[in-house]
Amino acid sequence: MLTFVGLGLWDERSVTVEGRDALRAADRVFAEFYTSKLAGATLADLEAEHDIAVEVRDREGVEQDPEPILDAAESGDAVFCTAGDTMIATTHVDLRLRAHERGIETRVVHGTTAAAAAASLTGLQNYRFGKATTLPFPYAHGGDDVPASVLDTVDANRERGLHTLCFLDIKVDHELVEEDEYMAASTAAGLLTEAGRGDDLGVVVARAGSPDPVVAADRLSALAERDFGDPLHLLVLPGELHYIERDALVELAGAPVELADERLA
């Protein structure tokens, strides 16, 4: 059996009870933290909380060399876990399909996702989000600006009145960085400001799932000047606002009233 477990958003306790039980019952536990991480916990915290040993795999070890994971699942009960949900923002469908090709039974134990938290914390309605996008560090895509594909996604969503969730770049074990790097929401807002979007409404969500998440709405040019603290950060670019969404951004995220009113449907 190969069980995919989403660990949730924040620390070693964010996993569901079902996920906790799967971790503790497994013969071997594998994890990857190159697409996201539990910002409120270390690997040691996770291992101590659940009395397990976790074998961390890098990107190549999951995508190019999954045999150790599959071998463990073929001979016993193996768990593969990630922050968030293993099949939503981070997708490991390929690994699941490889297991099925070898006749290995699989199941998925879901965890809370950043996308769900973004809607919940901002008060923006989940069904009014369009296609999500990822804003990369400029050095990561060989340019010094925002890729056209990101702006195209935002514009296409906005034409339909939909919100855009922007995941912010993470670089772990990357050849161009000496240590793990997590894009700050202020950096993202600054890049979009330089791309001519400084007057647009943006909503920052920082440390979703933690005891003290930060939610802040303002013009992107203003958000670029603020410090939102430790990672992980998200940035939402609202489309048209329902009046309840407008009220939520004003009351829960501190959006300037006149700016929120501009986005009313």
C-alpha positions in Angstrom: 0.0 0.0 0.0 1.2 3.5 -0.8 -0.7 6.2 1.1 -0.4 9.8 0.1 -0.8 12.1 3.1 -1.3 15.8 3.1 0.2 17.3 6.2 -1.8 20.5 6.2 -0.5 24.1 6.3 1.5 24.9 9.4 3.1 22.5 11.8 3.3 18.9 12.9 -0.3 19.0 14.3 -1.9 20.3 11.1 -2.4 16.8 9.7 -5.9 15.2 10.0 -6.5 12.4 12.5 -6.7 10.0 9.5 -3.4 11.2 8.2 -1.8 10.9 11.7 -3.0 7.4 12.0 -1.5 6.5 8.5 1.8 8.0 9.5 2.1 6.1 12.7 1.0 2.8 11.2 3.4 3.0 8.2 6.5 0.8 7.9 8.3 3.6 6.1 7.5 7.3 5.7 8.8 9.4 2.8 8.3 13.2 2.3 9.2 16.0 0.0 9.5 19.7 1.0 10.8 21.2 -2.2 7.3 22.4 -3.4 6.2 23.7 0.1 7.0 23.2 3.7 5.5 23.2 7.2 6.7 26.7 8.1 5.8 26.2 11.8 7.7 22.9 12.3 11.0 21.2 11.7 11.5 17.7 10.4 12.5 16.8 13.9 9.2 18.2 15.2 7.2 16.1 12.8 9.2 12.9 13.6 8.8 13.5 17.4 5.1 14.3 17.3 4.3 11.1 15.4 7.1 8.8 16.6 8.3 8.1 13.1 11.4 8.4 11.0 10.9 10.4 7.8 13.0 9.9 4.7 13.1 13.2 2.8 13.4 13.0 -1.0 14.5 15.8 -3.3 12.8 16.5 -6.6 15.0 14.1 -8.5 14.4 11.5 -5.9 10.7 11.7 -6.4 10.4 12.4 -10.1 13.4 10.6 -11.5 14.1 7.9 -9.0 10.9 6.8 -7.2 11.9 3.2 -7.0 12.8 3.2 -3.2 9.3 4.6 -2.5 7.6 2.0 -4.7 9.7 -0.8 -3.4 8.7 0.0 0.1 5.1 0.2 -0.8 5.3 -3.1 -2.6 6.7 -4.9 0.4 4.8 -3.1 3.2 2.9 0.0 4.1 4.5 3.2 2.9 3.4 6.8 3.3 4.4 9.6 1.0 3.6 13.0 2.5 3.9 16.7 1.7 2.8 20.0 3.2 -0.8 21.0 2.1 -2.4 18.3 0.0 -0.4 15.9 -2.1 -2.8 16.0 -5.0 -3.9 19.6 -5.3 -1.5 22.5 -5.4 1.3 19.9 -5.2 0.5 17.0 -7.6 2.0 13.6 -7.4 -0.3 11.8 -9.8 2.7 10.4 -11.7 4.0 8.6 -8.6 0.5 7.2 -8.0 0.2 6.0 -11.6 3.6 4.3 -11.3 2.4 2.5 -8.2 -0.7 1.3 -10.0 1.4 0.0 -12.9 3.2 -2.2 -10.4 -0.1 -3.4 -8.9 0.4 -1.4 -5.7 -2.8 -0.3 -4.0 -2.9 3.5 -3.2 -5.1 5.8 -1.3 -5.1 9.6 -0.6 -5.6 11.2 2.8 -6.2 14.9 2.0 -4.8 17.9 3.9 -5.9 21.5 4.0 -4.6 23.5 1.0 -3.3 27.0 0.6 -6.1 27.6 -2.0 -8.8 26.8 0.5 -7.1 28.9 3.2 -6.8 31.9 0.9 -10.5 31.9 0.2 -11.4 31.3 3.9 -9.1 34.0 5.3 -9.9 36.7 2.8 -13.6 36.1 2.6 -13.4 35.7 -1.1 -15.8 33.1 -2.4 -14.0 29.9 -3.5 -16.1 29.4 -6.6 -15.2 32.8 -7.9 -11.5 32.0 -8.3 -10.2 31.3 -11.8 -7.0 29.7 -12.9 -4.1 30.0 -10.4 -0.6 31.0 -11.4 2.9 31.0 -9.9 5.1 34.1 -9.8 8.7 33.1 -10.1 11.9 34.8 -9.0 13.2 36.8 -12.0 16.5 34.8 -12.0 14.5 31.6 -12.2 13.0 32.3 -15.6 15.9 34.2 -17.1 14.3 37.6 -17.1 14.0 40.6 -14.8 10.3 41.1 -14.9 7.0 39.3 -14.5 6.5 36.6 -17.2 3.8 37.4 -19.7 2.0 34.1 -18.9 1.4 35.4 -15.3 -0.1 38.6 -16.5 -2.2 36.8 -19.2 -3.7 34.6 -16.5 -4.6 37.5 -14.3 -6.1 39.4 -17.2 -8.1 36.4 -18.5 -9.5 35.8 -15.0 -10.4 39.5 -14.6 -12.2 39.6 -17.9 -14.5 36.9 -16.5 -14.8 38.7 -13.1 -12.7 36.0 -11.4 -10.0 36.2 -8.7 -6.5 35.0 -9.3 -4.5 33.1 -6.6 -0.7 33.7 -7.1 1.5 31.1 -5.5 4.9 32.6 -4.8 8.2 31.0 -5.9 10.1 28.6 -3.6 13.7 27.6 -4.3 14.9 24.6 -2.3 18.2 22.9 -3.2 18.5 25.1 -6.3 21.8 25.6 -8.0 21.3 29.4 -8.0 20.7 29.8 -4.3 22.9 29.0 -1.3 20.0 28.4 1.0 16.2 27.8 0.7 14.5 31.0 -0.6 10.8 31.9 -0.3 9.4 34.8 -2.2 7.8 37.4 0.1 4.4 38.9 -0.8 6.0 42.4 -0.8 8.5 41.2 -3.5 5.7 39.8 -5.6 3.7 43.1 -5.2 6.8 45.0 -6.2 7.4 42.9 -9.3 3.7 43.5 -10.3 4.0 47.2 -9.6 7.1 47.4 -11.9 4.9 45.6 -14.5 2.5 48.5 -14.4 -0.1 46.9 -12.0 0.7 49.1 -9.0 -2.8 50.6 -8.7 -4.4 47.1 -8.7 -6.0 45.7 -5.6 -4.0 42.9 -4.0 -4.6 40.7 -0.9 -1.7 39.2 1.0 -2.1 36.0 3.0 0.9 35.2 5.2 1.3 32.1 7.3 -2.0 30.6 6.6 -2.9 27.8 9.1 -0.8 29.4 11.9 -2.2 30.8 15.1 -1.5 34.4 13.8 -2.0 34.6 10.0 -1.8 38.0 8.4 -4.3 39.1 5.8 -3.8 42.5 4.2 -5.5 44.2 1.2 -4.3 47.4 -0.5 -2.9 48.7 -3.8 0.0 46.5 -5.0 2.3 49.5 -4.8 1.4 49.9 -1.1 1.8 46.2 -0.3 5.2 46.3 -1.9 6.4 48.6 0.9 5.2 46.4 3.8 6.9 43.6 5.7 4.7 40.6 6.2 7.1 38.6 8.3 8.1 34.9 7.9 6.9 32.7 5.1 4.9 31.2 3.5 3.1 34.0 1.6 0.3 34.0 -1.0 -1.0 36.9 -3.1 -4.6 37.2 -4.4 -5.6 39.5 -7.2 -9.3 40.0 -6.9 -11.6 40.2 -9.9 -15.2 41.6 -9.4 -16.4 41.6 -5.9 -19.7 40.5 -4.5 -20.8 43.0 -1.8 -20.1 40.4 0.9 -16.6 39.9 -0.5 -16.2 43.7 -0.6 -17.2 43.9 3.1 -14.9 41.0 4.0 -11.9 42.7 2.4 -12.6 46.0 4.2 -13.3 44.4 7.6 -11.0 41.4 7.6 -8.1 42.6 5.5 -8.1 46.4 6.0 -8.8 47.2 2.3 -9.3 50.9 1.7 -13.1 51.4 1.2 -12.7 53.3 -2.1 -10.4 50.7 -3.5 -12.8 47.9 -2.6 -15.7 49.8 -4.1 -13.9 50.0 -7.4 -14.1 46.2 -7.7 -17.8 45.8 -6.9 -19.7 43.9 -9.6 
